[in-house]
């Protein structure tokens, strides 16, 4: 079984993993090509795609704490809701239903063409 991973190919053999560079001059790469020509694409899995959760997305989007404290100060002086509106906008953009997780990407075209 082969797994694509950040510009290399991982091969699992007897519980251990070997990293194969994508290089036609490498003998393990040539073995990879021969294996998928012989056995098909079912022996290759695409890269893992990490989908962030709502927590990670919100953390990246919220204003920094200094800015939030400044918003709160001026809201208290001016009777406005700038800070609450900013936070509510981020919460609406990234609801708690975004759970994140890991999915497997489709095989890149260069692998499909090898088969």
MIVEX-981464 format. One line per 5 residues: number of its first residue (from 1); their letters; for each residue x, y, z of N, C-alpha, C. Coordinates in steps of 0.02 Angstrom, whole numbers, plus 50000, padded with zeros to 5 digits. Layout:
REM MIVEX-981464
NUM) a) X Y Z X Y Z X Y Z  ...
//
This chain:
REM MIVEX-981464
1) xxxxx) 50042 49941 50000 50000 50000 50000 50044 50062 50000  50026 50110 49959 50062 50173 49954 50017 50231 49976  50048 50282 50005 50013 50342 50027 50053 50402 50006  50021 50450 49972 50054 50511 49953 50058 50557 50013  50115 50591 50021 50125 50632 50079 50175 50688 50064
6) xxxxx) 50151 50749 50055 50193 50808 50047 50253 50798 50001  50240 50780 49939 50294 50775 49890 50333 50711 49891  50312 50663 49931 50345 50598 49931 50291 50544 49933  50314 50483 49926 50269 50425 49927 50289 50383 49987  50241 50366 50028 50254 50323 50086 50233 50252 50068
11) xxxxx) 50276 50205 50081 50261 50135 50069 50261 50098 50135  50207 50064 50149 50201 50025 50210 50221 49953 50196  50269 49928 50234 50293 49860 50227 50302 49830 50296  50265 49777 50310 50272 49741 50374 50271 49786 50435  50226 49834 50436 50219 49878 50494 50265 49937 50495
16) xxxxx) 50313 49941 50449 50357 49999 50447 50342 50039 50384  50364 50101 50383 50351 50146 50327 50416 50171 50298  50418 50170 50231 50476 50195 50195 50454 50255 50153  50493 50308 50153 50479 50367 50114 50516 50363 50047  50479 50370 49992 50508 50365 49925 50503 50434 49892
21) xxxxx) 50559 50463 49872 50555 50528 49837 50525 50518 49768  50490 50570 49744 50461 50568 49677 50517 50586 49629  50554 50535 49609 50613 50544 49567 50620 50482 49523  50611 50490 49458 50614 50432 49413 50681 50394 49416  50734 50425 49439 50798 50391 49444 50802 50345 49505
26) xxxxx) 50756 50353 49552 50757 50314 49614 50727 50244 49600  50761 50192 49622 50737 50124 49608 50671 50108 49644  50660 50137 49702 50597 50126 49738 50539 50161 49703  50554 50219 49674 50502 50253 49634 50485 50211 49573  50534 50181 49540 50522 50138 49483 50480 50078 49504
31) xxxxx) 50492 50052 49563 50452 49996 49590 50380 50019 49602  50372 50080 49627 50305 50109 49636 50268 50111 49570  50301 50136 49517 50270 50141 49451 50250 50072 49426  50295 50024 49433 50280 49956 49411 50221 49926 49450  50219 49938 49515 50164 49912 49556 50097 49940 49535
36) xxxxx) 50093 50005 49522 50027 50033 49504 50007 50014 49433  50056 50003 49390 50039 49978 49322 50012 49907 49326  50040 49868 49371 50021 49798 49378 49956 49790 49419  49951 49827 49475 49896 49816 49522 49841 49869 49519  49855 49925 49485 49804 49977 49479 49809 50030 49534
41) xxxxx) 49766 50080 49529 49768 50137 49575 49741 50121 49644  49709 50064 49652 49680 50048 49718 49733 50040 49772  49796 50032 49753 49849 50024 49802 49880 50091 49823  49853 50146 49796 49880 50212 49812 49825 50253 49845  49842 50288 49898 49796 50332 49933 49822 50404 49929
46) xxxxx) 49777 50451 49918 49797 50521 49913 49820 50550 49980  49843 50612 49977 49867 50646 50038 49810 50659 50086  49826 50664 50150 49777 50683 50200 49764 50758 50194  49700 50776 50197 49681 50847 50196 49651 50862 50264  49683 50907 50301 49660 50924 50368 49613 50984 50363
51) xxxxx) 49551 50972 50384 49500 51025 50384 49498 51054 50455  49508 51119 50463 49507 51148 50530 49437 51149 50560  49433 51147 50626 49368 51151 50660 49349 51224 50669  49287 51235 50693 49264 51304 50704 49308 51341 50754  49336 51305 50802 49379 51337 50853 49441 51367 50820
56) xxxxx) 49474 51327 50778 49534 51351 50744 49519 51408 50696  49464 51402 50660 49445 51455 50613 49429 51520 50649  49392 51514 50705 49375 51575 50743 49437 51607 50773  49482 51567 50801 49543 51594 50831 49583 51634 50781  49585 51611 50719 49624 51645 50667 49590 51710 50646
61) xxxxx) 49524 51715 50654 49487 51772 50628 49474 51827 50680  49470 51808 50744 49456 51858 50795 49511 51912 50795  49492 51974 50810 49544 52026 50818 49589 52008 50877  49650 52032 50877 49695 52018 50933 49666 52048 50997  49689 52024 51054 49659 52044 51118 49666 52119 51132
66) xxxxx) 49721 52148 51112 49730 52220 51123 49676 52259 51085  49663 52239 51023 49611 52272 50983 49542 52261 51015  49530 52200 51039 49465 52186 51070 49455 52228 51133  49507 52234 51174 49501 52275 51234 49489 52349 51216  49522 52372 51164 49511 52441 51141 49439 52450 51116
71) xxxxx) 49413 52401 51080 49343 52404 51058 49296 52408 51117  49309 52365 51168 49266 52365 51227 49268 52432 51264  49328 52460 51269 49335 52525 51302 49293 52578 51265  49302 52583 51200 49265 52634 51162 49191 52619 51158  49172 52556 51160 49100 52540 51163 49071 52566 51228
76) xxxxx) 49108 52560 51284 49082 52584 51348 49078 52661 51349  49124 52694 51316 49124 52767 51313 49068 52793 51266  49062 52761 51208 49016 52785 51156 48947 52752 51157  48938 52701 51198 48874 52666 51199 48863 52625 51136  48916 52603 51105 48911 52563 51043 48921 52489 51057
81) xxxxx) 48914 52449 51006 48922 52376 51013 48973 52349 50962  49025 52387 50948 49075 52368 50898 49107 52301 50914  49127 52291 50977 49160 52229 50996 49112 52169 50989  49052 52176 51016 49003 52122 51012 48987 52106 50940  48980 52157 50898 48964 52146 50827 49021 52108 50792
86) xxxxx) 49083 52126 50808 49141 52093 50778 49144 52019 50798  49133 52005 50861 49134 51937 50886 49075 51897 50857  49016 51927 50856 48957 51893 50828 48967 51877 50754  49000 51921 50717 49011 51909 50645 49056 51847 50635  49107 51841 50676 49152 51783 50671 49115 51719 50690
91) xxxxx) 49075 51722 50744 49037 51663 50765 48986 51642 50712  48955 51691 50678 48907 51675 50625 48942 51645 50564  49002 51670 50550 49040 51646 50492 49063 51574 50501  49081 51556 50564 49107 51490 50579 49065 51458 50635  49007 51429 50618 48965 51399 50669 48995 51336 50699
96) xxxxx) 48969 51315 50755 48994 51256 50790 48984 51191 50750  48945 51194 50697 48934 51134 50656 48996 51117 50614  49044 51163 50610 49107 51149 50573 49152 51110 50621  49153 51045 50612 49188 51001 50659 49260 50986 50640  49279 51000 50577 49346 50985 50556 49357 50911 50546
101) xxxxx) 49418 50891 50540 49435 50821 50531 49484 50811 50475  49495 50748 50458 49543 50731 50406 49507 50692 50351  49517 50713 50289 49491 50677 50232 49550 50659 50187  49538 50616 50138 49590 50595 50093 49578 50628 50025  49629 50662 49999 49623 50696 49935 49623 50645 49877
106) xxxxx) 49595 50667 49821 49597 50624 49762 49669 50620 49737  49683 50568 49700 49751 50559 49674 49766 50613 49622  49827 50640 49624 49845 50690 49575 49850 50659 49504  49844 50701 49454 49843 50678 49385 49906 50639 49366  49963 50659 49393 50025 50625 49374 50024 50552 49395
111) xxxxx) 49991 50536 49451 49986 50466 49473 49938 50428 49428  49881 50460 49412 49832 50428 49368 49863 50413 49300  49903 50458 49274 49935 50448 49209 49986 50391 49211  50017 50378 49268 50065 50324 49273 50031 50255 49265  49968 50251 49288 49933 50187 49286 49913 50173 49214
//
